[in-house]
Amino acid sequence: MDKETRFCPFKKEVARTMKRGKSGELITGYYDKFKRCAGERCMAYQSGKCLRLQKEARQ
């Protein structure tokens, strides 16, 4: 895996799993998964920097 590759906070996947427990109760689980930064292929990426992150830092 490339050490330069970063996770993008704007490409987040949220999933929900539901299953039944031993006594019939419903168990719901949630998880978040961040995807890798697309780099030059992303429209918010310019001159080696993410423009979305720069905008958040200014505020």
N, CA, C and O atoms as a Tripos MOL2 file, in Angstrom:
@<TRIPOS>MOLECULE
protein
  236   235    59     0     0
PROTEIN
NO_CHARGES

@<TRIPOS>ATOM
      1 N           0.8360   -1.1860    0.0000 N.3       1 MET1
      2 CA          0.0000    0.0000    0.0000 C.3       1 MET1
      3 C           0.8830    1.2520    0.0000 C.2       1 MET1
      4 O           1.9170    1.2860    0.6660 O.2       1 MET1
      5 N           0.4820    2.2470   -0.7270 N.am      2 ASP2
      6 CA          1.2490    3.4740   -0.8480 C.3       2 ASP2
      7 C           1.0630    4.3420    0.3960 C.2       2 ASP2
      8 O          -0.0650    4.5960    0.8200 O.2       2 ASP2
      9 N           2.1740    4.7930    0.9760 N.am      3 LYS3
     10 CA          2.0900    5.6180    2.1840 C.3       3 LYS3
     11 C           1.5490    7.0140    1.8820 C.2       3 LYS3
     12 O           1.0200    7.6770    2.7750 O.2       3 LYS3
     13 N           1.6760    7.4640    0.6400 N.am      4 GLU4
     14 CA          1.2210    8.7940    0.2530 C.3       4 GLU4
     15 C          -0.3000    8.8580    0.1040 C.2       4 GLU4
     16 O          -0.8740    9.9450    0.1790 O.2       4 GLU4
     17 N          -0.9510    7.7380   -0.1030 N.am      5 THR5
     18 CA         -2.4000    7.7130   -0.2990 C.3       5 THR5
     19 C          -3.1050    8.0150    1.0160 C.2       5 THR5
     20 O          -2.7950    7.4250    2.0510 O.2       5 THR5
     21 N          -4.0400    8.9230    0.9630 N.am      6 ARG6
     22 CA         -4.7690    9.3400    2.1600 C.3       6 ARG6
     23 C          -6.2340    8.9950    2.0230 C.2       6 ARG6
     24 O          -6.7310    8.7270    0.9290 O.2       6 ARG6
     25 N          -6.9090    9.0070    3.1470 N.am      7 PHE7
     26 CA         -8.3490    8.7790    3.1530 C.3       7 PHE7
     27 C          -9.0610   10.1100    2.9840 C.2       7 PHE7
     28 O          -8.6450   11.1230    3.5460 O.2       7 PHE7
     29 N         -10.1220   10.1000    2.2170 N.am      8 CYS8
     30 CA        -10.8860   11.3190    1.9470 C.3       8 CYS8
     31 C         -12.0850   11.3890    2.8980 C.2       8 CYS8
     32 O         -12.8770   10.4480    2.9530 O.2       8 CYS8
     33 N         -12.2310   12.4850    3.6470 N.am      9 PRO9
     34 CA        -13.3740   12.5960    4.5630 C.3       9 PRO9
     35 C         -14.7000   12.8170    3.8370 C.2       9 PRO9
     36 O         -15.7610   12.7220    4.4550 O.2       9 PRO9
     37 N         -14.6560   13.1080    2.5480 N.am     10 PHE10
     38 CA        -15.8670   13.3660    1.7810 C.3      10 PHE10
     39 C         -16.3450   12.1430    1.0210 C.2      10 PHE10
     40 O         -17.4320   12.1570    0.4440 O.2      10 PHE10
     41 N         -15.5430   11.0790    1.0140 N.am     11 LYS11
     42 CA        -15.9320    9.8280    0.3630 C.3      11 LYS11
     43 C         -16.1300    8.7800    1.4470 C.2      11 LYS11
     44 O         -15.3420    7.8430    1.5740 O.2      11 LYS11
     45 N         -17.1810    8.9470    2.2160 N.am     12 LYS12
     46 CA        -17.4490    8.0600    3.3360 C.3      12 LYS12
     47 C         -18.6090    7.1420    2.9980 C.2      12 LYS12
     48 O         -19.6150    7.5750    2.4380 O.2      12 LYS12
     49 N         -18.4620    5.8830    3.3390 N.am     13 GLU13
     50 CA        -19.5030    4.8900    3.1320 C.3      13 GLU13
     51 C         -20.0460    4.4780    4.4950 C.2      13 GLU13
     52 O         -19.2830    4.0810    5.3760 O.2      13 GLU13
     53 N         -21.3420    4.5690    4.6650 N.am     14 VAL14
     54 CA        -21.9850    4.1820    5.9130 C.3      14 VAL14
     55 C         -22.8400    2.9510    5.6370 C.2      14 VAL14
     56 O         -23.6490    2.9440    4.7090 O.2      14 VAL14
     57 N         -22.6600    1.9250    6.4340 N.am     15 ALA15
     58 CA        -23.4230    0.6940    6.2350 C.3      15 ALA15
     59 C         -24.1220    0.2950    7.5310 C.2      15 ALA15
     60 O         -23.6460    0.5800    8.6300 O.2      15 ALA15
     61 N         -25.2490   -0.3640    7.3740 N.am     16 ARG16
     62 CA        -26.0150   -0.8300    8.5240 C.3      16 ARG16
     63 C         -26.2550   -2.3160    8.3580 C.2      16 ARG16
     64 O         -26.6790   -2.7720    7.2970 O.2      16 ARG16
     65 N         -25.9850   -3.0610    9.4010 N.am     17 THR17
     66 CA        -26.2620   -4.4940    9.3790 C.3      17 THR17
     67 C         -27.3100   -4.7870   10.4390 C.2      17 THR17
     68 O         -27.2970   -4.2110   11.5270 O.2      17 THR17
     69 N         -28.2140   -5.6920   10.1000 N.am     18 MET18
     70 CA        -29.2650   -6.0720   11.0350 C.3      18 MET18
     71 C         -29.3250   -7.5930   11.0840 C.2      18 MET18
     72 O         -29.3080   -8.2590   10.0490 O.2      18 MET18
     73 N         -29.3960   -8.1300   12.2840 N.am     19 LYS19
     74 CA        -29.5220   -9.5760   12.4420 C.3      19 LYS19
     75 C         -30.2860   -9.8710   13.7270 C.2      19 LYS19
     76 O         -30.4810   -8.9910   14.5650 O.2      19 LYS19
     77 N         -30.7030  -11.0860   13.8630 N.am     20 ARG20
     78 CA        -31.4370  -11.5230   15.0490 C.3      20 ARG20
     79 C         -30.4860  -12.1960   16.0230 C.2      20 ARG20
     80 O         -29.6110  -12.9640   15.6250 O.2      20 ARG20
     81 N         -30.6680  -11.8970   17.3140 N.am     21 GLY21
     82 CA        -29.8880  -12.5260   18.3640 C.3      21 GLY21
     83 C         -30.4600  -13.8940   18.7140 C.2      21 GLY21
     84 O         -31.4240  -14.3480   18.0980 O.2      21 GLY21
     85 N         -29.8690  -14.5400   19.6950 N.am     22 LYS22
     86 CA        -30.2950  -15.8890   20.0850 C.3      22 LYS22
     87 C         -31.7290  -15.9220   20.6130 C.2      22 LYS22
     88 O         -32.4550  -16.8890   20.3830 O.2      22 LYS22
     89 N         -32.1320  -14.8750   21.3140 N.am     23 SER23
     90 CA        -33.4900  -14.8710   21.8640 C.3      23 SER23
     91 C         -34.4840  -14.1370   20.9580 C.2      23 SER23
     92 O         -35.6110  -13.8600   21.3700 O.2      23 SER23
     93 N         -34.0690  -13.8210   19.7230 N.am     24 GLY24
     94 CA        -34.9920  -13.2220   18.7720 C.3      24 GLY24
     95 C         -34.9480  -11.7030   18.7060 C.2      24 GLY24
     96 O         -35.6440  -11.1100   17.8810 O.2      24 GLY24
     97 N         -34.1540  -11.0590   19.5470 N.am     25 GLU25
     98 CA        -34.0990   -9.5900   19.5060 C.3      25 GLU25
     99 C         -33.3200   -9.1280   18.2710 C.2      25 GLU25
    100 O         -32.4450   -9.8400   17.7780 O.2      25 GLU25
    101 N         -33.6430   -7.9490   17.7890 N.am     26 LEU26
    102 CA        -33.0130   -7.3820   16.6080 C.3      26 LEU26
    103 C         -31.7350   -6.6510   17.0220 C.2      26 LEU26
    104 O         -31.7640   -5.7870   17.8990 O.2      26 LEU26
    105 N         -30.6240   -6.9980   16.3940 N.am     27 ILE27
    106 CA        -29.3340   -6.3590   16.6780 C.3      27 ILE27
    107 C         -28.9430   -5.5520   15.4480 C.2      27 ILE27
    108 O         -28.8320   -6.0980   14.3500 O.2      27 ILE27
    109 N         -28.7340   -4.2500   15.6330 N.am     28 THR28
    110 CA        -28.3630   -3.3700   14.5380 C.3      28 THR28
    111 C         -26.9380   -2.8920   14.7520 C.2      28 THR28
    112 O         -26.5730   -2.4750   15.8510 O.2      28 THR28
    113 N         -26.1440   -2.9530   13.7090 N.am     29 GLY29
    114 CA        -24.7680   -2.4780   13.7790 C.3      29 GLY29
    115 C         -24.4920   -1.4880   12.6590 C.2      29 GLY29
    116 O         -24.9430   -1.6830   11.5300 O.2      29 GLY29
    117 N         -23.7640   -0.4420   12.9600 N.am     30 TYR30
    118 CA        -23.3940    0.5720   11.9790 C.3      30 TYR30
    119 C         -21.8760    0.6220   11.8720 C.2      30 TYR30
    120 O         -21.1710    0.4130   12.8590 O.2      30 TYR30
    121 N         -21.3790    0.8970   10.6780 N.am     31 TYR31
    122 CA        -19.9570    1.1420   10.5440 C.3      31 TYR31
    123 C         -19.7180    2.1700    9.4560 C.2      31 TYR31
    124 O         -20.4630    2.2490    8.4790 O.2      31 TYR31
    125 N         -18.6760    2.9510    9.6380 N.am     32 ASP32
    126 CA        -18.2540    3.9600    8.6710 C.3      32 ASP32
    127 C         -16.9540    3.4920    8.0400 C.2      32 ASP32
    128 O         -16.0910    2.9280    8.7120 O.2      32 ASP32
    129 N         -16.8260    3.7300    6.7590 N.am     33 LYS33
    130 CA        -15.6200    3.3410    6.0520 C.3      33 LYS33
    131 C         -15.2260    4.4930    5.1400 C.2      33 LYS33
    132 O         -16.0040    4.9020    4.2780 O.2      33 LYS33
    133 N         -14.0210    5.0170    5.3270 N.am     34 PHE34
    134 CA        -13.5220    6.0800    4.4670 C.3      34 PHE34
    135 C         -12.7970    5.4650    3.2860 C.2      34 PHE34
    136 O         -12.0520    4.4970    3.4400 O.2      34 PHE34
    137 N         -13.0140    6.0240    2.1200 N.am     35 LYS35
    138 CA        -12.3570    5.5290    0.9130 C.3      35 LYS35
    139 C         -11.0940    6.3430    0.6480 C.2      35 LYS35
    140 O         -10.9020    7.4210    1.2100 O.2      35 LYS35
    141 N         -10.2580    5.8170   -0.1980 N.am     36 ARG36
    142 CA         -8.9820    6.4590   -0.5220 C.3      36 ARG36
    143 C          -9.1910    7.7110   -1.3720 C.2      36 ARG36
    144 O         -10.1440    7.8090   -2.1460 O.2      36 ARG36
    145 N          -8.2850    8.6520   -1.2100 N.am     37 CYS37
    146 CA         -8.2840    9.8790   -2.0030 C.3      37 CYS37
    147 C          -7.9970    9.5170   -3.4540 C.2      37 CYS37
    148 O          -7.1220    8.6930   -3.7180 O.2      37 CYS37
    149 N          -8.7120   10.1130   -4.3940 N.am     38 ALA38
    150 CA         -8.5320    9.8290   -5.8130 C.3      38 ALA38
    151 C          -7.3690   10.6090   -6.4110 C.2      38 ALA38
    152 O          -6.9490   10.3340   -7.5350 O.2      38 ALA38
    153 N          -6.8530   11.5670   -5.6770 N.am     39 GLY39
    154 CA         -5.7000   12.3400   -6.1540 C.3      39 GLY39
    155 C          -6.0430   13.2050   -7.3470 C.2      39 GLY39
    156 O          -7.0310   13.9390   -7.3210 O.2      39 GLY39
    157 N          -5.2440   13.1270   -8.3840 N.am     40 GLU40
    158 CA         -5.4210   13.9670   -9.5640 C.3      40 GLU40
    159 C          -6.7530   13.7130  -10.2770 C.2      40 GLU40
    160 O          -7.2090   14.5720  -11.0310 O.2      40 GLU40
    161 N          -7.3780   12.5730  -10.0620 N.am     41 ARG41
    162 CA         -8.6570   12.2660  -10.7150 C.3      41 ARG41
    163 C          -9.8230   12.9980  -10.0530 C.2      41 ARG41
    164 O         -10.9050   13.0730  -10.6350 O.2      41 ARG41
    165 N          -9.6280   13.5350   -8.8580 N.am     42 CYS42
    166 CA        -10.6920   14.2460   -8.1310 C.3      42 CYS42
    167 C         -10.7650   15.6960   -8.6140 C.2      42 CYS42
    168 O          -9.7360   16.3380   -8.8260 O.2      42 CYS42
    169 N         -11.9840   16.2030   -8.7860 N.am     43 MET43
    170 CA        -12.1300   17.5790   -9.2600 C.3      43 MET43
    171 C         -11.8060   18.6140   -8.1760 C.2      43 MET43
    172 O         -11.6680   19.7970   -8.4870 O.2      43 MET43
    173 N         -11.6830   18.1930   -6.9130 N.am     44 ALA44
    174 CA        -11.3360   19.1090   -5.8290 C.3      44 ALA44
    175 C          -9.8440   19.0560   -5.4990 C.2      44 ALA44
    176 O          -9.4220   19.5720   -4.4640 O.2      44 ALA44
    177 N          -9.0590   18.4460   -6.3560 N.am     45 TYR45
    178 CA         -7.6280   18.2590   -6.1200 C.3      45 TYR45
    179 C          -6.8630   19.0900   -7.1420 C.2      45 TYR45
    180 O          -7.0550   18.9380   -8.3480 O.2      45 TYR45
    181 N          -5.9900   19.9720   -6.6470 N.am     46 GLN46
    182 CA         -5.2550   20.8380   -7.5640 C.3      46 GLN46
    183 C          -3.8800   21.1410   -6.9910 C.2      46 GLN46
    184 O          -3.7660   21.4670   -5.8100 O.2      46 GLN46
    185 N          -2.8640   21.0450   -7.7800 N.am     47 SER47
    186 CA         -1.4750   21.3330   -7.3980 C.3      47 SER47
    187 C          -1.0330   20.5080   -6.1950 C.2      47 SER47
    188 O          -0.3030   21.0050   -5.3380 O.2      47 SER47
    189 N          -1.4650   19.2640   -6.1230 N.am     48 GLY48
    190 CA         -1.0420   18.3780   -5.0460 C.3      48 GLY48
    191 C          -1.7520   18.5970   -3.7260 C.2      48 GLY48
    192 O          -1.3310   18.0430   -2.7110 O.2      48 GLY48
    193 N          -2.8270   19.3950   -3.7050 N.am     49 LYS49
    194 CA         -3.5580   19.6650   -2.4640 C.3      49 LYS49
    195 C          -5.0570   19.5140   -2.6820 C.2      49 LYS49
    196 O          -5.5710   19.7660   -3.7720 O.2      49 LYS49
    197 N          -5.7360   19.1050   -1.6430 N.am     50 CYS50
    198 CA         -7.1880   18.9600   -1.6940 C.3      50 CYS50
    199 C          -7.8250   20.3130   -1.3870 C.2      50 CYS50
    200 O          -7.6220   20.8680   -0.3080 O.2      50 CYS50
    201 N          -8.5930   20.8410   -2.3340 N.am     51 LEU51
    202 CA         -9.2270   22.1490   -2.1510 C.3      51 LEU51
    203 C         -10.3500   22.0920   -1.1200 C.2      51 LEU51
    204 O         -10.6400   23.0970   -0.4710 O.2      51 LEU51
    205 N         -10.9840   20.9360   -0.9590 N.am     52 ARG52
    206 CA        -12.0410   20.8040    0.0410 C.3      52 ARG52
    207 C         -11.4820   20.9550    1.4500 C.2      52 ARG52
    208 O         -12.0960   21.6010    2.2990 O.2      52 ARG52
    209 N         -10.3250   20.3610    1.6970 N.am     53 LEU53
    210 CA         -9.7290   20.4500    3.0280 C.3      53 LEU53
    211 C          -9.2220   21.8580    3.3050 C.2      53 LEU53
    212 O          -9.2930   22.3150    4.4460 O.2      53 LEU53
    213 N          -8.7120   22.5600    2.2970 N.am     54 GLN54
    214 CA         -8.2570   23.9290    2.4780 C.3      54 GLN54
    215 C          -9.4300   24.8340    2.8220 C.2      54 GLN54
    216 O          -9.2960   25.7310    3.6550 O.2      54 GLN54
    217 N         -10.5780   24.6090    2.1910 N.am     55 LYS55
    218 CA        -11.7780   25.4100    2.4450 C.3      55 LYS55
    219 C         -12.2390   25.2170    3.8920 C.2      55 LYS55
    220 O         -12.6260   26.1870    4.5430 O.2      55 LYS55
    221 N         -12.2060   23.9870    4.4040 N.am     56 GLU56
    222 CA        -12.6090   23.7040    5.7910 C.3      56 GLU56
    223 C         -11.6390   24.3400    6.7800 C.2      56 GLU56
    224 O         -12.0610   24.8010    7.8410 O.2      56 GLU56
    225 N         -10.3640   24.3750    6.4590 N.am     57 ALA57
    226 CA         -9.3600   24.9130    7.3660 C.3      57 ALA57
    227 C          -9.5160   26.4290    7.5240 C.2      57 ALA57
    228 O          -9.2260   26.9730    8.5900 O.2      57 ALA57
    229 N          -9.9660   27.1010    6.4830 N.am     58 ARG58
    230 CA        -10.1440   28.5590    6.5430 C.3      58 ARG58
    231 C         -11.2790   28.9750    7.4550 C.2      58 ARG58
    232 O         -11.2340   30.0470    8.0570 O.2      58 ARG58
    233 N         -12.3000   28.1310    7.5600 N.am     59 GLN59
    234 CA        -13.4940   28.5070    8.3360 C.3      59 GLN59
    235 C         -13.2810   28.3650    9.7990 C.2      59 GLN59
    236 O         -14.1880   28.6400   10.5850 O.2      59 GLN59
@<TRIPOS>BOND
     1     1     2 1
     2     2     3 1
     3     3     4 2
     4     3     5 am
     5     5     6 1
     6     6     7 1
     7     7     8 2
     8     7     9 am
     9     9    10 1
    10    10    11 1
    11    11    12 2
    12    11    13 am
    13    13    14 1
    14    14    15 1
    15    15    16 2
    16    15    17 am
    17    17    18 1
    18    18    19 1
    19    19    20 2
    20    19    21 am
    21    21    22 1
    22    22    23 1
    23    23    24 2
    24    23    25 am
    25    25    26 1
    26    26    27 1
    27    27    28 2
    28    27    29 am
    29    29    30 1
    30    30    31 1
    31    31    32 2
    32    31    33 am
    33    33    34 1
    34    34    35 1
    35    35    36 2
    36    35    37 am
    37    37    38 1
    38    38    39 1
    39    39    40 2
    40    39    41 am
    41    41    42 1
    42    42    43 1
    43    43    44 2
    44    43    45 am
    45    45    46 1
    46    46    47 1
    47    47    48 2
    48    47    49 am
    49    49    50 1
    50    50    51 1
    51    51    52 2
    52    51    53 am
    53    53    54 1
    54    54    55 1
    55    55    56 2
    56    55    57 am
    57    57    58 1
    58    58    59 1
    59    59    60 2
    60    59    61 am
    61    61    62 1
    62    62    63 1
    63    63    64 2
    64    63    65 am
    65    65    66 1
    66    66    67 1
    67    67    68 2
    68    67    69 am
    69    69    70 1
    70    70    71 1
    71    71    72 2
    72    71    73 am
    73    73    74 1
    74    74    75 1
    75    75    76 2
    76    75    77 am
    77    77    78 1
    78    78    79 1
    79    79    80 2
    80    79    81 am
    81    81    82 1
    82    82    83 1
    83    83    84 2
    84    83    85 am
    85    85    86 1
    86    86    87 1
    87    87    88 2
    88    87    89 am
    89    89    90 1
    90    90    91 1
    91    91    92 2
    92    91    93 am
    93    93    94 1
    94    94    95 1
    95    95    96 2
    96    95    97 am
    97    97    98 1
    98    98    99 1
    99    99   100 2
   100    99   101 am
   101   101   102 1
   102   102   103 1
   103   103   104 2
   104   103   105 am
   105   105   106 1
   106   106   107 1
   107   107   108 2
   108   107   109 am
   109   109   110 1
   110   110   111 1
   111   111   112 2
   112   111   113 am
   113   113   114 1
   114   114   115 1
   115   115   116 2
   116   115   117 am
   117   117   118 1
   118   118   119 1
   119   119   120 2
   120   119   121 am
   121   121   122 1
   122   122   123 1
   123   123   124 2
   124   123   125 am
   125   125   126 1
   126   126   127 1
   127   127   128 2
   128   127   129 am
   129   129   130 1
   130   130   131 1
   131   131   132 2
   132   131   133 am
   133   133   134 1
   134   134   135 1
   135   135   136 2
   136   135   137 am
   137   137   138 1
   138   138   139 1
   139   139   140 2
   140   139   141 am
   141   141   142 1
   142   142   143 1
   143   143   144 2
   144   143   145 am
   145   145   146 1
   146   146   147 1
   147   147   148 2
   148   147   149 am
   149   149   150 1
   150   150   151 1
   151   151   152 2
   152   151   153 am
   153   153   154 1
   154   154   155 1
   155   155   156 2
   156   155   157 am
   157   157   158 1
   158   158   159 1
   159   159   160 2
   160   159   161 am
   161   161   162 1
   162   162   163 1
   163   163   164 2
   164   163   165 am
   165   165   166 1
   166   166   167 1
   167   167   168 2
   168   167   169 am
   169   169   170 1
   170   170   171 1
   171   171   172 2
   172   171   173 am
   173   173   174 1
   174   174   175 1
   175   175   176 2
   176   175   177 am
   177   177   178 1
   178   178   179 1
   179   179   180 2
   180   179   181 am
   181   181   182 1
   182   182   183 1
   183   183   184 2
   184   183   185 am
   185   185   186 1
   186   186   187 1
   187   187   188 2
   188   187   189 am
   189   189   190 1
   190   190   191 1
   191   191   192 2
   192   191   193 am
   193   193   194 1
   194   194   195 1
   195   195   196 2
   196   195   197 am
   197   197   198 1
   198   198   199 1
   199   199   200 2
   200   199   201 am
   201   201   202 1
   202   202   203 1
   203   203   204 2
   204   203   205 am
   205   205   206 1
   206   206   207 1
   207   207   208 2
   208   207   209 am
   209   209   210 1
   210   210   211 1
   211   211   212 2
   212   211   213 am
   213   213   214 1
   214   214   215 1
   215   215   216 2
   216   215   217 am
   217   217   218 1
   218   218   219 1
   219   219   220 2
   220   219   221 am
   221   221   222 1
   222   222   223 1
   223   223   224 2
   224   223   225 am
   225   225   226 1
   226   226   227 1
   227   227   228 2
   228   227   229 am
   229   229   230 1
   230   230   231 1
   231   231   232 2
   232   231   233 am
   233   233   234 1
   234   234   235 1
   235   235   236 2
@<TRIPOS>SUBSTRUCTURE
     1 MET1         2 RESIDUE 1 A MET
     2 ASP2         6 RESIDUE 1 A ASP
     3 LYS3        10 RESIDUE 1 A LYS
     4 GLU4        14 RESIDUE 1 A GLU
     5 THR5        18 RESIDUE 1 A THR
     6 ARG6        22 RESIDUE 1 A ARG
     7 PHE7        26 RESIDUE 1 A PHE
     8 CYS8        30 RESIDUE 1 A CYS
     9 PRO9        34 RESIDUE 1 A PRO
    10 PHE10       38 RESIDUE 1 A PHE
    11 LYS11       42 RESIDUE 1 A LYS
    12 LYS12       46 RESIDUE 1 A LYS
    13 GLU13       50 RESIDUE 1 A GLU
    14 VAL14       54 RESIDUE 1 A VAL
    15 ALA15       58 RESIDUE 1 A ALA
    16 ARG16       62 RESIDUE 1 A ARG
    17 THR17       66 RESIDUE 1 A THR
    18 MET18       70 RESIDUE 1 A MET
    19 LYS19       74 RESIDUE 1 A LYS
    20 ARG20       78 RESIDUE 1 A ARG
    21 GLY21       82 RESIDUE 1 A GLY
    22 LYS22       86 RESIDUE 1 A LYS
    23 SER23       90 RESIDUE 1 A SER
    24 GLY24       94 RESIDUE 1 A GLY
    25 GLU25       98 RESIDUE 1 A GLU
    26 LEU26      102 RESIDUE 1 A LEU
    27 ILE27      106 RESIDUE 1 A ILE
    28 THR28      110 RESIDUE 1 A THR
    29 GLY29      114 RESIDUE 1 A GLY
    30 TYR30      118 RESIDUE 1 A TYR
    31 TYR31      122 RESIDUE 1 A TYR
    32 ASP32      126 RESIDUE 1 A ASP
    33 LYS33      130 RESIDUE 1 A LYS
    34 PHE34      134 RESIDUE 1 A PHE
    35 LYS35      138 RESIDUE 1 A LYS
    36 ARG36      142 RESIDUE 1 A ARG
    37 CYS37      146 RESIDUE 1 A CYS
    38 ALA38      150 RESIDUE 1 A ALA
    39 GLY39      154 RESIDUE 1 A GLY
    40 GLU40      158 RESIDUE 1 A GLU
    41 ARG41      162 RESIDUE 1 A ARG
    42 CYS42      166 RESIDUE 1 A CYS
    43 MET43      170 RESIDUE 1 A MET
    44 ALA44      174 RESIDUE 1 A ALA
    45 TYR45      178 RESIDUE 1 A TYR
    46 GLN46      182 RESIDUE 1 A GLN
    47 SER47      186 RESIDUE 1 A SER
    48 GLY48      190 RESIDUE 1 A GLY
    49 LYS49      194 RESIDUE 1 A LYS
    50 CYS50      198 RESIDUE 1 A CYS
    51 LEU51      202 RESIDUE 1 A LEU
    52 ARG52      206 RESIDUE 1 A ARG
    53 LEU53      210 RESIDUE 1 A LEU
    54 GLN54      214 RESIDUE 1 A GLN
    55 LYS55      218 RESIDUE 1 A LYS
    56 GLU56      222 RESIDUE 1 A GLU
    57 ALA57      226 RESIDUE 1 A ALA
    58 ARG58      230 RESIDUE 1 A ARG
    59 GLN59      234 RESIDUE 1 A GLN
